[in-house]
Structures are given as structure tokens and as C-alpha cells.
Amino acid sequence: MSALTLDREQRRTPGTPPSKKIRDPFSDRVLVIVITVMLAVVLLLVLLPIVYIVANSFSSPRAVSSGQVTFWPVDFSLVAYQEVLTNPQVLQGYYNSLIYAVAGTLISVTLTVAIAYPLSLKTFFGRNVVMTGLLFTMLFSGGLIPTYLVVQDLGMLNTRWALLIPSAIGVWQVIIARTFFAHSIPNELYEAAMLDGASELRFLWSVVLPLSKPLLAVLALMYAIFQWNSYFDALVYLKDPNLFPLQIVLRNIIILNTTTAASGDIGQGLDARELANVLKYALIVVSSLPVLIIYPFIARHFTKGVMVGAIKG
């Protein structure tokens, strides 16, 4: 027996059995291995297309057109990003998407909180009727034509409001917010504020919202991603190219192959078809960049807010 082992044996309390490492059952270890392998496969399925797109965006147009690029750039080139960042249509689409994302998020979060908070109060008369009406819209929507006619009658066709107002409220987000308020804001705070003479609006602004930062982060991320990626409403309601969001410009280039018409002198000195191929990948990277930048800053709030708002419901 070594000196170290002998020293440990001497320091052990008399009568105490030697410690044994607790091992997981064989079935649990097998389950952990299976889950790890499945998650690794899912990670590869998600990661490989992103790596493929990024590698193509940094490759030369000729290498992309000839199919030489896999997961590493071939003939490294920034010509695609140079053309994208100097394309007036793309820049205008980027500007419009930023407006829709910021304004749409502010409007949607404000309206969602304004609806969800009263529904979380047990003293709110008729909250079950209102909640049933909201759930009804999840199962039966008005359809495209009635919605179009409503937007037309309100005079919002071919305006920015057509993308901000009709889709301003998501019922799923209202349910998450209502559940969060009902289970995370103690009723004692409400009673104390009322005894101090605070109004409902003052209590909401000074107490509820500061305690609901995870929820607000979740709602902001959900609505911002929705507004940033949405293109169908713009396709239906907008005719002015100056109001098109970035996704419509991206669609025109990828699906309709109108790169030359949309970009003016893009492709000068290069073959337009080869440049169009590499522009698709550069546009995908550029359009996804804001979401990829924002998400890490609110990821922890996202997990907490969704779990608190969903599980207790």
C-alpha cells in the first residue's frame, strides 16, 4: 500500500465504510450515448448547409458555377459581397427590412403586453370570453381574400402599414405572455401598489415590465425574426419596389433570376449567370446576419422566458 493511500486510510473516520463511486445504470449510459449521437447528427444537418453557403459566398463565381466548392472557399473572392453591398436594390431592401423589423417589433410587443396583462388578472371581467375569441382565430382564420379586402378598405395597400398592422399580434405570443404574468408577478405586489394609490398603468409600467425582461426579450426576438423573414404579405400588399423588404429582393434574385434587371450594372466584366449564382449565397448570408448577431445576446432570456411562459400554462 502506498504512503498516500495509507494516509487517506488513517484520516478516514473509524467505522466509516470506504467511499464507492456511484455508477449510472447500463440503460442510462446507453440512452445518453444514443441521445448524444442523435444531437450530433442534428447539429451536422443544421451546420453543414450553413458552412456550404458561407464557403460558396466567399468563392469565385466560376468556381461556384462549376461546382468545385464544398465546405471550403475555392479561389477566395469578395466580389459577391462587393456587388451586394453596392447594389441599390439590396440596400433599399435592407433599409426597408430594418424599418419593418424595428417598428413591427415595437408595435407587436406593445399590443401583446396590452392584451396579455389584463387577461392574466383574475379580476378582469370577461377574460375567458376574450381568450376564447383569441383561440378561435388560431383554428379558423379569415383567409387571404377577406384579409386583403380589409386591408384595402383601411387604405393600407401599398403602404408600410400593410406589413405592420395585420400581423401585429400573435395569439401564441399572447398566451405565453399571459401565462408569464399570471405566474411570475406576485399578487402581493399588486395589492401593495393599489394600497399606495398606484393606478393600473403605473403598476404595469413601474413593476410588471421591469420584472418581465425575459418575456420582453422573447417576444422581441419572436416578432423581429417574423418581420425580418416575412415576404408573403409584401408580395400581396406591396407594388412599389421602393417598399419591398430584403426578402422580396432576395426572392427576385434567387427564384425569378432577375439579377441583371434588379442590379443595373451588376456583372460588368463578369458573366452574369456565374455572378448570379454566387450572389445567391452572399445574399443569404447578408440577410441572416442580423438575426445571428442578435440571438447570442438574448439567448439566455429566450430560454428562461419561453420555459416560464409555457410550462406553467
PyMOL commands that set and color helices and strands:
alter all, ss='L'
color gray80, all
select helices_A, chain A and resi 3-11+26-57+61-65+79-85+88-120+127-139+144-153+161-164+171-184+187-195+200-208+210-229+232-237+241-243+246-254+259-263+272-311
alter helices_A, ss='H'
color red, helices_A
deselect
rebuild
show_as cartoon
